[in-house]
């Protein structure tokens, strides 16, 4: 088994583990965001009830509650933006995994001697290459989407 094949296999395993770890971190963060959403929702409901029920309370108290409510809305919007970014990252990870798998399949066909390739092998190689290009294009679209989003936020 040539050294370069072992090296490629090791690198593929390492990149797969990195993607797995990133996916786990993203999943944890999405769960944290969900919990925070619920907490913010409860706080918002309490503030709304206070604002609606306490018409006799001082104006400065109502202003304070209104400011707190606006702060909660802003915090929720920030979390929604982060959640959206994480969902894009999940899609990117899926496409990255797909690309890696297709790359390995393509490499196995390309390592075969041309004289030993059957017409089916050549057709499969072309199909894999076509799929690989599609995945790369999808990843490019995601990157453009992230860049547009980043620029609109600025």
Secondary structure, DSSP 8 states (H G I E B T S, - for coil): --HHHHHHHHHHHHHHHHHHHHHHHHHHHHHHHHHHHHHHHHHHHHHHHHHHH-TTS-HHHHHHHHHHHHHHHHHHHHHHHHHHHHHHHHHHHHHHHHHHHHHHHHHHHHTS-GGG--HHHHHHHHHHHHHHHHHHHHHHHHHHHHHHHHHHH-
